[in-house]
Amino acid sequence: MNDATSTQRSAIARFRELHASGCFVIPNPWDVGTARYLQHLGFEALATTSAGFAFTHGLPDEVSAIPRDAMLAHIREIVAATPLPVNADFQAGYAHEPEGVAANVALCIATGVAGLSIEDATGDNARPLYEDRLAVDRIRAARGAIDASGIPVVLTARCEAWLVGQSDPARVALERLVAYAEAGADCLFAPGVREPDEIAAIVKAVSPKPVNVLVSAPSSALSVSRLADLGVRRISFGSALARVAWGAFLRATQSIATTGSFDALAGAASFAELNELFRNRG
């Protein structure tokens, strides 16, 4: 076993421990600097964000906008940035058919990730989710690729029912997540679910497998402790942290452009603090 494989296996073991009990926060950096800062703060794992990465290149968060190999290179860069376990937002696996998903999952595993997620959104407004059987077969193919690799990365299956505007997202998500769990997913995820009773229903339906919940906006009903009480094991933010940074940038530059004043620069992070942090590499 070479050093890279040994490092990856250690990260996977730690990642699996985090999923075994309790609840942990897995924030989403979008570049090396943010990854290292999140490690500095003491977070125990990280997850990439396809949207956060896309926005840094002036691209929309669409599979067709970001080539597979560019995404693999980005994932590899985040993995190399810190020793923390990294979960890859691998979108829909960059293929429609199960065979293609399996081949691409093998490439993603080779980046050194501790986990990866596969979603069931097609990117086609006319049929926004893959047909039920095909969606399950795609997860089964991802599971097969992981097993064939001999590297037990954590497979997260995502149901995008809320994000694509399904008329009854709770029902669709429950049915699909149960099927994905049976197809071999290690962790289940329905981004967009916000109601505590719907979250609790998902947790119960797929138990004992862990559930990830996305928090993308302030919520008076949810907190880390509340989600833990609901049985959630993993909390992520998707593009939210990247959008917080973009929000500050937009407000500052718009203020300068419209007022001619530089008052908005008062909120800037300390140069000395950032310089010292990255001098010490987090």
C-alpha positions as CSV (number, residue, x, y, z in Angstrom):
1,M,0.0,0.0,0.0
2,N,1.5,3.4,-1.0
3,D,1.4,6.5,1.1
4,A,-1.5,8.1,-0.8
5,T,-3.7,5.0,-0.4
6,S,-2.8,4.7,3.3
7,T,-3.7,8.4,3.8
8,Q,-7.0,7.9,2.0
9,R,-7.9,4.8,4.0
10,S,-7.2,6.6,7.3
11,A,-9.4,9.5,6.2
12,I,-12.2,7.0,5.2
13,A,-12.0,5.3,8.6
14,R,-12.3,8.6,10.3
15,F,-15.2,9.6,8.1
16,R,-17.0,6.4,8.8
17,E,-16.5,6.9,12.5
18,L,-18.1,10.4,12.3
19,H,-21.2,8.8,10.7
20,A,-21.5,6.1,13.3
21,S,-23.0,8.1,16.0
22,G,-23.8,11.7,17.1
23,C,-24.1,14.6,14.6
24,F,-21.3,16.5,12.9
25,V,-21.0,19.6,10.7
26,I,-19.3,19.2,7.4
27,P,-18.8,22.7,5.8
28,N,-18.2,23.3,2.1
29,P,-15.0,25.1,1.0
30,W,-14.7,26.2,-2.6
31,D,-10.9,26.6,-2.8
32,V,-7.7,25.7,-1.0
33,G,-7.7,28.8,1.3
34,T,-11.2,28.2,2.5
35,A,-10.5,24.5,3.1
36,R,-7.4,25.3,5.2
37,Y,-9.3,27.9,7.2
38,L,-12.1,25.4,8.0
39,Q,-9.5,22.9,9.2
40,H,-8.0,25.7,11.3
41,L,-11.4,26.2,13.0
42,G,-11.5,22.6,14.0
43,F,-14.1,21.1,11.7
44,E,-13.5,17.3,11.4
45,A,-14.5,16.8,7.7
46,L,-15.1,18.9,4.6
47,A,-17.3,18.6,1.5
48,T,-16.8,20.2,-1.9
49,T,-19.5,22.3,-3.5
50,S,-20.1,22.2,-7.2
51,A,-21.8,25.6,-7.1
52,G,-19.0,27.2,-5.1
53,F,-16.4,25.9,-7.5
54,A,-18.5,26.9,-10.6
55,F,-18.9,30.5,-9.3
56,T,-15.1,30.9,-8.9
57,H,-14.9,30.3,-12.7
58,G,-17.8,32.5,-13.6
59,L,-19.9,29.5,-14.5
60,P,-23.4,28.4,-13.5
61,D,-23.9,25.4,-11.3
62,E,-24.8,23.1,-14.2
63,V,-23.3,19.8,-15.0
64,S,-22.8,20.8,-18.7
65,A,-20.9,23.9,-17.6
66,I,-18.1,22.1,-15.7
67,P,-16.3,19.3,-17.5
68,R,-15.8,16.1,-15.5
69,D,-12.0,16.3,-15.6
70,A,-12.1,19.9,-14.3
71,M,-14.3,18.8,-11.4
72,L,-12.0,15.9,-10.7
73,A,-9.0,18.2,-10.6
74,H,-10.8,20.5,-8.2
75,I,-11.7,17.6,-5.9
76,R,-8.1,16.4,-5.9
77,E,-6.9,19.9,-5.0
78,I,-9.3,20.1,-2.0
79,V,-8.3,16.6,-0.9
80,A,-4.6,17.6,-1.0
81,A,-5.2,20.9,0.9
82,T,-5.8,19.3,4.3
83,P,-5.6,15.9,6.0
84,L,-9.4,16.0,6.8
85,P,-11.8,13.6,5.2
86,V,-13.3,15.1,2.1
87,N,-16.7,14.2,0.6
88,A,-17.0,15.0,-3.1
89,D,-20.1,16.7,-4.6
90,F,-19.9,14.6,-7.7
91,Q,-23.2,15.8,-9.1
92,A,-25.0,13.2,-11.1
93,G,-21.8,11.2,-11.7
94,Y,-21.2,12.9,-15.1
95,A,-23.1,10.1,-17.0
96,H,-26.6,9.1,-17.5
97,E,-26.3,5.3,-17.7
98,P,-25.2,3.2,-14.8
99,E,-22.0,2.0,-16.6
100,G,-20.8,5.5,-17.1
101,V,-21.6,6.4,-13.5
102,A,-19.5,3.4,-12.3
103,A,-16.5,4.4,-14.5
104,N,-16.6,8.0,-13.3
105,V,-17.0,7.0,-9.6
106,A,-13.8,5.0,-10.0
107,L,-12.1,8.2,-11.2
108,C,-13.4,10.1,-8.3
109,I,-12.2,7.5,-5.8
110,A,-8.7,7.9,-7.3
111,T,-8.7,11.6,-6.2
112,G,-8.3,10.5,-2.6
113,V,-11.7,11.3,-1.3
114,A,-13.2,9.8,1.8
115,G,-16.7,9.9,0.3
116,L,-18.8,11.1,-2.7
117,S,-22.4,11.9,-3.4
118,I,-24.5,11.0,-6.5
119,E,-27.7,12.8,-7.2
120,D,-30.7,11.8,-9.2
121,A,-31.4,15.1,-11.1
122,T,-31.1,14.9,-14.9
123,G,-30.5,18.5,-15.6
124,D,-33.5,18.3,-18.0
125,N,-36.5,20.5,-17.1
126,A,-38.8,18.2,-19.0
127,R,-37.9,15.2,-16.8
128,P,-36.0,16.6,-13.9
129,L,-35.4,13.3,-12.0
130,Y,-34.2,10.1,-13.5
131,E,-36.9,7.4,-13.8
132,D,-37.2,5.4,-10.6
133,R,-35.5,2.2,-11.7
134,L,-32.7,4.0,-13.5
135,A,-32.1,6.2,-10.5
136,V,-31.7,3.1,-8.3
137,D,-29.5,1.3,-10.8
138,R,-27.2,4.4,-10.9
139,I,-26.7,4.2,-7.2
140,R,-26.2,0.4,-7.4
141,A,-23.6,1.0,-10.1
142,A,-21.8,3.5,-7.9
143,R,-21.8,1.0,-5.0
144,G,-20.4,-1.7,-7.4
145,A,-17.6,0.6,-8.5
146,I,-16.6,1.3,-4.8
147,D,-16.7,-2.3,-3.9
148,A,-14.6,-3.2,-7.0
149,S,-12.0,-0.6,-6.1
150,G,-11.4,-2.1,-2.6
151,I,-11.4,1.4,-1.2
152,P,-14.5,1.8,1.0
153,V,-15.4,5.4,0.5
154,V,-18.7,6.6,1.9
155,L,-21.4,6.7,-0.8
156,T,-24.1,9.3,-0.3
157,A,-27.2,9.1,-2.4
158,R,-29.1,12.4,-3.0
159,C,-32.7,12.8,-4.0
160,E,-33.3,16.2,-5.5
161,A,-37.1,16.2,-5.3
162,W,-37.2,19.5,-3.4
163,L,-34.7,21.3,-5.5
164,V,-36.3,20.4,-8.8
165,G,-39.8,21.4,-7.7
166,Q,-41.6,18.0,-7.4
167,S,-45.2,18.5,-6.5
168,D,-44.9,16.1,-3.5
169,P,-41.2,16.1,-2.6
170,A,-41.6,14.5,0.8
171,R,-43.2,11.4,-0.7
172,V,-40.8,11.2,-3.6
173,A,-37.8,11.6,-1.4
174,L,-38.9,9.0,1.2
175,E,-39.6,6.4,-1.5
176,R,-36.3,7.1,-3.3
177,L,-34.0,7.3,-0.3
178,V,-35.3,4.0,1.0
179,A,-34.6,2.5,-2.4
180,Y,-31.2,4.1,-2.5
181,A,-30.3,2.7,0.9
182,E,-31.3,-0.8,-0.2
183,A,-29.2,-0.3,-3.4
184,G,-26.1,0.3,-1.2
185,A,-25.9,3.9,-0.3
186,D,-24.1,4.5,3.0
187,C,-25.7,7.9,3.7
188,L,-28.9,9.5,2.5
189,F,-29.5,13.1,1.5
190,A,-32.5,15.1,0.3
191,P,-31.3,18.7,-0.1
192,G,-34.1,21.2,0.4
193,V,-36.0,19.5,3.2
194,R,-36.5,22.0,6.0
195,E,-39.5,20.9,8.1
196,P,-38.6,19.1,11.3
197,D,-41.3,16.5,10.9
198,E,-40.2,15.7,7.3
199,I,-36.6,15.4,8.4
200,A,-37.6,13.1,11.2
201,A,-39.6,10.9,8.8
202,I,-36.5,10.5,6.5
203,V,-34.3,9.6,9.4
204,K,-36.8,7.0,10.6
205,A,-37.4,5.6,7.1
206,V,-33.7,4.9,6.3
207,S,-32.5,4.0,9.9
208,P,-30.0,2.9,10.9
209,K,-28.2,4.5,7.9
210,P,-27.2,8.1,8.5
211,V,-28.9,11.2,7.0
212,N,-27.3,14.4,5.8
213,V,-29.3,17.6,6.0
214,L,-28.5,20.7,4.0
215,V,-28.8,24.1,5.7
216,S,-28.6,26.9,3.1
217,A,-30.3,29.8,4.9
218,P,-31.0,31.0,8.4
219,S,-33.7,29.0,10.2
220,S,-35.5,29.6,13.5
221,A,-36.6,26.0,13.5
222,L,-33.3,24.4,13.0
223,S,-29.9,24.4,14.7
224,V,-27.1,21.9,15.2
225,S,-28.6,20.7,18.4
226,R,-32.2,20.5,17.0
227,L,-31.0,18.5,14.0
228,A,-29.1,16.2,16.3
229,D,-32.2,15.7,18.3
230,L,-34.1,14.7,15.1
231,G,-31.5,12.0,14.5
232,V,-29.5,13.8,11.8
233,R,-25.9,12.6,11.6
234,R,-24.4,15.1,9.1
235,I,-25.1,18.8,8.4
236,S,-23.7,20.5,5.3
237,F,-24.2,23.9,3.6
238,G,-23.7,23.4,-0.1
239,S,-23.1,26.7,-1.8
240,A,-24.2,28.8,1.3
241,L,-20.8,29.7,2.6
242,A,-19.6,30.6,-0.9
243,R,-22.7,32.8,-1.3
244,V,-22.0,34.5,2.0
245,A,-18.6,35.5,0.7
246,W,-20.1,36.5,-2.6
247,G,-22.7,38.6,-0.7
248,A,-19.9,40.6,1.1
249,F,-18.1,41.1,-2.2
250,L,-21.2,42.2,-4.0
251,R,-22.2,44.6,-1.3
252,A,-18.8,46.2,-1.1
253,T,-18.2,46.6,-4.8
254,Q,-21.8,47.8,-5.5
255,S,-21.3,50.4,-2.7
256,I,-18.1,51.7,-4.3
257,A,-19.6,51.7,-7.7
258,T,-22.7,53.7,-6.7
259,T,-21.5,56.0,-3.9
260,G,-17.8,56.5,-4.6
261,S,-17.2,55.8,-0.9
262,F,-14.8,53.2,0.4
263,D,-16.8,52.7,3.7
264,A,-17.6,49.1,2.7
265,L,-14.0,48.1,3.0
266,A,-14.3,48.4,6.8
267,G,-15.6,44.8,6.9
268,A,-12.5,43.3,5.3
269,A,-10.7,40.5,7.0
270,S,-7.4,41.3,8.6
271,F,-4.5,41.0,6.1
272,A,-2.1,40.1,8.9
273,E,-4.4,37.4,10.3
274,L,-4.9,35.8,6.9
275,N,-1.2,36.1,6.0
276,E,-0.1,34.5,9.2
277,L,-2.7,31.7,8.9
278,F,-1.6,30.7,5.4
279,R,2.1,31.2,6.3
280,N,1.5,28.4,8.8
281,R,-0.7,26.5,6.3
282,G,-3.7,26.4,8.7
